[in-house]
Amino acid sequence: MEISHLTALVTGGASGLGLAVTENLIKKGAQVLVLDLPKPESEDKIKQLGEKAAFFGGDVTQSEDIQNAIQLAQQKYGGIHAAINCAGIVYGAKTVSRGEPCPLDIFNKTLQVNLVGTFNVCRLAAAAMAKQEPNANGERGVLINTSSIAAYDGQMGQTAYSASKGGIVALTLPMARDLASLGIRVMSIAPGIFHTPMMDSLPEAAQKSLAEQVPFPKRLGQPEEFAQLALHIIENPMLNGEVIRLDGALRMGSK
Ligand SMILES: NC(=O)c1ccc[n+]([C@@H]2O[C@H](COP(=O)([O-])OP(=O)(O)OC[C@H]3O[C@@H](n4cnc5c(N)ncnc54)[C@H](O)[C@@H]3O)[C@@H](O)[C@H]2O)c1
């Protein structure tokens, strides 16, 4: 799909990887509806991007918030052609720690936001895309989900996060098959370690140690590099039903 003039919904679009996608889409002429948790500083950040960016304060676990965000995109910009799921959370907790079982609400919450939230956005965005006219190549839209390399080599303490991201890997192909006849593609990106506010929540020593484990380039990824891939996926019609690792060949150890 050609990026100029399309409208994208970007969840988690006010920070980190999602913000980079939002900014790069706008630079290329797209219109972006950001769905992120309602925080004044997030809204201000998106307002500064100009007329082609709009903010909807909501939660990806709430169907009504997603529907309202999609409706706003349709009213303001006339449709929805891409949905990029970047909203996500990370909690570290071992299955049993100091004799105590992992609190189940940590596992549930991570699954709800990262996996169920992603599916919720996909199903509602795809239903809206299905009602639109296809472009000259028969395309009605593209869905891009953010998994993680933790889906493949999760570390100690990552059961919830890895399970949520593994679920995104697993749903990519069946969802692409479900939506093929509608002209809607589905792709996922499994990032390695990127320099974002989420990563900044780790102690500096841990960030340094993770960066040193990356074979090449030996550094954290830049959100801009994630955005480059997301935009390429939108543009390249043969990319469908696949998960792309974006990790500098990193394979994480057990801790
Ligand atoms: N940074 C990394 O190294 C890395 C690696 C692999 C995967 N990821 C994944 O990439 C995605 C983006 O991560 P990031 O590093 O940019 O993090 P981030 O914390 O900078 O951004 C995440 C955004 O999601 C929003 N969000 C959280 N819960 C939400 C909810 N329920 N509804 C709506 N919005 C919500 C937050 O407000 C925030 O703006 C996440 O899914 C994360 O798991 C990140």
Ligand as a Chemical Component Dictionary entry (heavy atoms), coordinates in Angstrom:
data_LIG
# 
_chem_comp.id                   LIG 
_chem_comp.type                 NON-POLYMER 
_chem_comp.pdbx_formal_charge   0 
_chem_comp.three_letter_code    LIG 
# 
loop_
_chem_comp_atom.comp_id 
_chem_comp_atom.atom_id 
_chem_comp_atom.alt_atom_id 
_chem_comp_atom.type_symbol 
_chem_comp_atom.charge 
_chem_comp_atom.model_Cartn_x 
_chem_comp_atom.model_Cartn_y 
_chem_comp_atom.model_Cartn_z 
_chem_comp_atom.pdbx_ordinal 
LIG N1  N1  N 0  11.769 -1.929 23.583 1  
LIG C1  C1  C 0  12.098 -3.173 23.321 2  
LIG O1  O1  O 0  13.274 -3.565 23.425 3  
LIG C2  C2  C 0  11.068 -4.164 22.836 4  
LIG C3  C3  C 0  11.502 -5.422 22.442 5  
LIG C4  C4  C 0  10.574 -6.351 21.989 6  
LIG C5  C5  C 0  9.238  -6.018 21.952 7  
LIG N2  N2  N 1  8.847  -4.784 22.357 8  
LIG C6  C6  C 0  7.420  -4.507 22.282 9  
LIG O2  O2  O 0  7.208  -3.337 21.525 10 
LIG C7  C7  C 0  6.021  -2.688 21.953 11 
LIG C8  C8  C 0  6.349  -1.223 22.235 12 
LIG O3  O3  O 0  7.266  -1.182 23.295 13 
LIG P1  P1  P 0  8.143  0.101  23.656 14 
LIG O4  O4  O 0  9.500  -0.392 23.982 15 
LIG O5  O5  O -1 7.954  1.134  22.617 16 
LIG O6  O6  O 0  7.447  0.501  25.031 17 
LIG P2  P2  P 0  6.903  1.880  25.599 18 
LIG O7  O7  O 0  6.619  1.623  27.017 19 
LIG O8  O8  O 0  7.827  2.993  25.219 20 
LIG O9  O9  O 0  5.544  2.078  24.787 21 
LIG C9  C9  C 0  4.425  1.282  25.022 22 
LIG C10 C10 C 0  3.194  2.159  24.864 23 
LIG O10 O10 O 0  2.048  1.313  25.029 24 
LIG C11 C11 C 0  1.098  2.049  25.792 25 
LIG N3  N3  N 0  0.186  1.117  26.456 26 
LIG C12 C12 C 0  0.455  0.253  27.467 27 
LIG N4  N4  N 0  -0.652 -0.401 27.835 28 
LIG C13 C13 C 0  -1.652 0.054  27.031 29 
LIG C14 C14 C 0  -3.027 -0.246 26.930 30 
LIG N5  N5  N 0  -3.616 -1.141 27.748 31 
LIG N6  N6  N 0  -3.772 0.417  26.012 32 
LIG C15 C15 C 0  -3.192 1.332  25.185 33 
LIG N7  N7  N 0  -1.890 1.659  25.243 34 
LIG C16 C16 C 0  -1.126 1.030  26.156 35 
LIG C17 C17 C 0  1.930  2.841  26.789 36 
LIG O11 O11 O 0  1.190  3.932  27.331 37 
LIG C18 C18 C 0  3.093  3.289  25.912 38 
LIG O12 O12 O 0  2.831  4.520  25.288 39 
LIG C19 C19 C 0  5.538  -3.451 23.183 40 
LIG O13 O13 O 0  4.534  -4.359 22.781 41 
LIG C20 C20 C 0  6.764  -4.217 23.622 42 
LIG O14 O14 O 0  6.439  -5.397 24.304 43 
LIG C21 C21 C 0  9.715  -3.848 22.799 44 
# 
loop_
_chem_comp_bond.comp_id 
_chem_comp_bond.atom_id_1 
_chem_comp_bond.atom_id_2 
_chem_comp_bond.value_order 
_chem_comp_bond.pdbx_ordinal 
LIG N1  C1  SING 1  
LIG C1  O1  DOUB 2  
LIG C1  C2  SING 3  
LIG C2  C3  SING 4  
LIG C2  C21 DOUB 5  
LIG C3  C4  DOUB 6  
LIG C4  C5  SING 7  
LIG C5  N2  DOUB 8  
LIG N2  C6  SING 9  
LIG N2  C21 SING 10 
LIG C6  O2  SING 11 
LIG C6  C20 SING 12 
LIG O2  C7  SING 13 
LIG C7  C8  SING 14 
LIG C7  C19 SING 15 
LIG C8  O3  SING 16 
LIG O3  P1  SING 17 
LIG P1  O4  DOUB 18 
LIG P1  O5  SING 19 
LIG P1  O6  SING 20 
LIG O6  P2  SING 21 
LIG P2  O7  DOUB 22 
LIG P2  O8  SING 23 
LIG P2  O9  SING 24 
LIG O9  C9  SING 25 
LIG C9  C10 SING 26 
LIG C10 O10 SING 27 
LIG C10 C18 SING 28 
LIG O10 C11 SING 29 
LIG C11 N3  SING 30 
LIG C11 C17 SING 31 
LIG N3  C12 SING 32 
LIG N3  C16 SING 33 
LIG C12 N4  DOUB 34 
LIG N4  C13 SING 35 
LIG C13 C14 SING 36 
LIG C13 C16 DOUB 37 
LIG C14 N5  SING 38 
LIG C14 N6  DOUB 39 
LIG N6  C15 SING 40 
LIG C15 N7  DOUB 41 
LIG N7  C16 SING 42 
LIG C17 O11 SING 43 
LIG C17 C18 SING 44 
LIG C18 O12 SING 45 
LIG C19 O13 SING 46 
LIG C19 C20 SING 47 
LIG C20 O14 SING 48 
# 
